[in-house]
């Protein structure tokens, strides 16, 4: 039980530090590997995911309809990122 709590705490810290520095695919892969360890609701996941995107991606994303879940957001971000780069 202690290990699970420690792993969750570590994953949360990594999520807070994680940011998009390369492709959206790389960011998505790292983000998804961490989100399975935390038990956040959709709104929290979406907020954290958006928070650390590259500014060029965010500038385009702001004009898109807000996705209802993290999976839809990730797919949209990957498409935007691929289009920009």
C-alpha positions in Angstrom: 0.0 0.0 0.0 2.8 2.4 0.9 4.5 1.7 -2.5 1.3 2.5 -4.4 1.0 5.8 -2.6 4.7 6.6 -3.2 4.3 5.7 -6.9 1.2 7.8 -7.3 3.0 10.8 -5.6 6.0 10.3 -7.9 3.7 10.2 -11.0 1.9 13.3 -9.9 5.2 15.2 -9.5 6.3 14.0 -13.0 3.0 15.1 -14.5 3.4 18.6 -13.0 6.9 18.9 -14.5 6.1 17.3 -17.9 5.9 19.7 -20.8 5.8 19.4 -24.6 9.4 20.0 -25.7 9.2 18.0 -29.0 6.4 16.4 -30.9 2.9 16.1 -29.5 3.2 12.3 -30.0 6.2 12.2 -27.6 4.3 14.4 -25.1 1.2 12.3 -25.4 3.1 9.1 -24.8 4.8 10.4 -21.6 1.6 11.9 -20.4 -0.4 8.7 -20.9 2.2 6.6 -19.2 1.8 8.8 -16.1 -1.9 9.3 -16.1 -2.6 5.6 -15.6 -0.9 5.9 -12.2 -3.0 8.8 -11.0 -6.7 8.9 -10.4 -7.7 12.3 -11.7 -11.0 13.2 -13.3 -11.3 14.3 -16.9 -11.3 18.1 -16.1 -8.0 17.8 -14.1 -6.3 15.7 -16.8 -7.4 18.1 -19.6 -6.3 21.2 -17.6 -2.9 19.7 -16.9 -2.4 18.5 -20.4 -3.2 21.9 -21.9 -1.1 23.7 -19.4 2.2 22.4 -20.7 1.7 22.4 -24.4 3.9 24.4 -26.8 2.6 28.0 -27.2 2.1 27.5 -31.0 -0.1 24.5 -30.4 -2.1 26.4 -27.7 -2.6 29.3 -30.0 -4.4 27.1 -32.5 -6.2 25.0 -29.8 -7.8 28.1 -28.4 -10.0 28.4 -31.5 -11.1 24.7 -31.4 -14.2 23.4 -29.6 -13.3 22.2 -26.1 -13.0 18.4 -26.1 -15.1 16.4 -23.6 -12.4 14.0 -22.6 -8.6 13.7 -22.5 -8.5 11.2 -25.4 -10.3 13.7 -27.8 -8.0 16.5 -26.6 -4.9 14.4 -27.2 -6.0 13.5 -30.7 -6.8 17.1 -31.6 -3.4 18.3 -30.2 -1.5 15.7 -32.2 -3.4 16.8 -35.4 -2.6 20.4 -34.7 1.0 19.7 -33.9 1.5 17.6 -37.0 0.0 20.4 -39.1 2.2 23.1 -37.6 5.4 21.1 -37.7 
